[in-house]
């Protein structure tokens, strides 16, 4: 069963995605990311990134979610964080992908030709459909 269509996510999926988004957002700020990376000898971004993105990837895989690119790019960004320009670009890309993933899973979002509905909008859609059916029955 596809979690993206049915909206059946583990209760930790959304908070973990938001935590990972802010983790990547912090490291994508050039001066802050460089200072933390170089003063910690690359250990803080590597270990925190591997833990956070690995856990997010596990939950997205467990929920059978098709949008798994953000944690994969986040893992790569954590590994190459010590390289100044490439690390910054990888963290910026991971931040953008997490933003798209959060929007795609929990809100209305268009990817390519397909319109995806998140869990919150799915309930509203069902409400609208039932109101339309009720209106048709009354008429």
Secondary structure, 3 states (H helix, E strand, C coil): CCHHHHCCCCCCHHHHHHHHHHHHHHHHCHHHHHHHHHHCCCHHHHHHHHHHHHHHHHHHHHCCCCCCHHHHHHHHHHHCCCCHHHHHHHHHHHHHHHHHHHHHHHCCEEECCEEECCHHHHHHHHHHHHHHHHHHHHC
